[in-house]
Amino acid sequence: MGFERLNVVIRLIQFGVPLLILLPGVINFLDLCRFRLDRLDASLLKLGQNIVDRKFTISRICATLFLGEGASTRNIEFRHNFFWAARCMLCLLTLPWFLFLTGGFATTLTVKPTVLGICTLFVGTTIQAIRYSLYLWRLEKWRLTRASVGILSFSLMCIVTFPVII
């Protein structure tokens, strides 16, 4: 029962490359909405206004979302597009979390020793949760809100559970 280097490298490439692609964009967008998911819609509108004002040059796919503004009465088409764009952004923001979870489970099941996968599962999730909660806590001017306390307690639970499972 030795250390399987090839399987570790395969899992690292399989889950690490998409994480390296997704994580910078997610962090930039979370920074744009100041790590407040309840303000996701306003941040998306701000981004759209910057596209219309041509302050940012991003892909044309994002710009087409805001072309329907004012095209119909009561802005039905724009509100419909905006609702689904906000939901797509929420899905994109959860992808790094799911990559860590699936990467941890896949590594646990396929790599010997299994402690490496369990470490990825618990420690990786804990590091992401602590980073998010501390940044949110700092932005709230060091007031502990329900969200930051909940995320910190979740990360503490992961830290305590990790040695128990091993």
C-alpha positions as CSV (number, residue, x, y, z in Angstrom):
1,M,0.0,0.0,0.0
2,G,2.2,2.8,-1.3
3,F,1.7,6.3,-2.4
4,E,0.2,6.4,-5.9
5,R,1.8,9.4,-7.6
6,L,0.2,9.0,-11.0
7,N,-3.3,9.0,-9.6
8,V,-2.6,12.1,-7.5
9,V,-1.2,13.9,-10.6
10,I,-4.2,12.9,-12.7
11,R,-6.7,14.1,-10.0
12,L,-4.7,17.3,-9.5
13,I,-4.9,18.1,-13.2
14,Q,-8.5,17.0,-13.5
15,F,-9.7,19.2,-10.7
16,G,-7.0,21.8,-10.3
17,V,-7.0,23.2,-13.9
18,P,-10.7,24.0,-13.9
19,L,-10.4,25.5,-10.4
20,L,-7.5,27.7,-11.6
21,I,-9.6,28.9,-14.5
22,L,-12.8,29.6,-12.4
23,L,-11.5,30.9,-9.1
24,P,-9.9,34.2,-10.3
25,G,-13.1,35.2,-12.1
26,V,-15.3,34.2,-9.1
27,I,-13.1,36.2,-6.7
28,N,-13.1,39.2,-9.0
29,F,-16.9,39.1,-9.2
30,L,-17.3,38.6,-5.5
31,D,-15.0,41.5,-5.0
32,L,-17.2,43.6,-7.3
33,C,-20.3,42.8,-5.3
34,R,-18.2,43.2,-2.1
35,F,-18.7,39.6,-1.1
36,R,-22.4,40.2,-0.5
37,L,-24.5,37.7,-2.4
38,D,-27.7,39.7,-1.6
39,R,-26.3,42.5,-3.7
40,L,-25.5,40.3,-6.7
41,D,-28.3,41.8,-8.8
42,A,-27.1,45.4,-8.2
43,S,-23.5,44.4,-9.0
44,L,-24.7,42.8,-12.3
45,L,-26.6,46.0,-13.2
46,K,-23.5,48.1,-12.3
47,L,-21.4,45.8,-14.6
48,G,-24.0,46.2,-17.3
49,Q,-24.0,50.0,-17.0
50,N,-20.2,50.0,-17.3
51,I,-20.6,47.9,-20.5
52,V,-23.1,50.4,-21.9
53,D,-20.8,53.3,-21.0
54,R,-17.9,51.3,-22.6
55,K,-15.8,51.5,-19.5
56,F,-15.1,47.7,-19.7
57,T,-14.4,45.7,-22.8
58,I,-15.7,42.3,-22.1
59,S,-17.4,39.7,-24.3
60,R,-20.3,40.5,-26.5
61,I,-22.4,37.8,-24.8
62,C,-22.6,39.8,-21.6
63,A,-23.3,43.0,-23.5
64,T,-26.3,41.5,-25.3
65,L,-28.1,41.1,-22.0
66,F,-28.5,44.8,-21.7
67,L,-29.5,45.5,-25.3
68,G,-33.1,44.7,-24.5
69,E,-33.5,47.5,-22.0
70,G,-36.4,49.7,-23.0
71,A,-37.3,47.6,-26.0
72,S,-40.7,46.6,-24.7
73,T,-43.3,48.0,-22.4
74,R,-42.5,47.5,-18.7
75,N,-39.1,46.1,-19.8
76,I,-40.4,42.5,-19.8
77,E,-37.6,41.2,-22.0
78,F,-34.9,42.9,-20.0
79,R,-36.2,41.7,-16.7
80,H,-36.5,38.2,-18.0
81,N,-32.9,38.2,-19.2
82,F,-31.7,39.8,-16.1
83,F,-33.4,37.3,-13.8
84,W,-31.7,34.4,-15.6
85,A,-28.4,36.1,-15.8
86,A,-28.4,36.6,-12.0
87,R,-29.3,32.9,-11.5
88,C,-26.5,31.9,-13.9
89,M,-24.0,34.0,-11.9
90,L,-25.2,32.3,-8.7
91,C,-24.5,28.9,-10.3
92,L,-21.0,30.1,-11.5
93,L,-20.2,31.3,-8.0
94,T,-20.9,27.9,-6.5
95,L,-18.7,26.0,-9.0
96,P,-15.4,26.3,-7.0
97,W,-17.1,24.9,-3.9
98,F,-18.5,21.9,-5.9
99,L,-15.1,21.4,-7.5
100,F,-13.4,21.1,-4.1
101,L,-16.1,18.7,-2.9
102,T,-16.1,16.5,-6.0
103,G,-12.3,16.6,-6.2
104,G,-12.1,15.6,-2.5
105,F,-14.5,12.7,-3.0
106,A,-12.9,11.5,-6.2
107,T,-9.4,11.7,-4.6
108,T,-10.7,9.8,-1.6
109,L,-12.1,7.0,-3.7
110,T,-9.3,6.6,-6.2
111,V,-6.0,7.5,-4.5
112,K,-4.1,5.6,-1.8
113,P,-3.7,6.9,0.9
114,T,-7.3,8.1,1.2
115,V,-6.2,10.7,3.8
116,L,-5.1,12.9,0.9
117,G,-8.7,13.1,-0.4
118,I,-10.2,13.6,3.0
119,C,-7.6,16.4,3.6
120,T,-8.6,18.0,0.2
121,L,-12.3,17.7,1.1
122,F,-12.2,19.2,4.6
123,V,-9.1,21.5,4.6
124,G,-9.8,22.9,1.1
125,T,-13.4,23.7,2.0
126,T,-12.4,25.1,5.3
127,I,-9.8,27.4,3.7
128,Q,-12.4,28.7,1.2
129,A,-15.0,29.2,4.0
130,I,-12.6,31.0,6.3
131,R,-11.3,33.3,3.5
132,Y,-14.9,34.2,2.5
133,S,-16.1,34.8,6.0
134,L,-13.1,36.9,7.1
135,Y,-13.3,39.0,4.0
136,L,-17.1,39.5,4.6
137,W,-16.4,40.3,8.3
138,R,-13.8,42.9,7.4
139,L,-16.2,44.5,4.9
140,E,-18.9,44.7,7.6
141,K,-16.5,46.8,9.6
142,W,-15.7,43.9,12.0
143,R,-19.3,43.3,13.0
144,L,-20.2,39.7,13.3
145,T,-23.3,39.2,11.3
146,R,-25.3,36.0,11.0
147,A,-23.7,35.1,7.7
148,S,-20.1,35.5,8.8
149,V,-20.7,33.6,12.1
150,G,-22.5,30.8,10.3
151,I,-19.6,30.4,7.8
152,L,-17.0,30.6,10.6
153,S,-18.8,28.0,12.6
154,F,-19.1,25.7,9.5
155,S,-15.3,26.0,9.0
156,L,-14.7,25.3,12.7
157,M,-16.9,22.2,12.4
158,C,-14.8,21.0,9.4
159,I,-11.6,21.5,11.3
160,V,-12.9,19.6,14.3
161,T,-14.3,16.8,12.1
162,F,-11.2,16.3,10.1
163,P,-9.0,14.7,12.9
164,V,-12.0,12.6,14.0
165,I,-12.4,11.0,10.6
166,I,-8.7,10.3,10.2
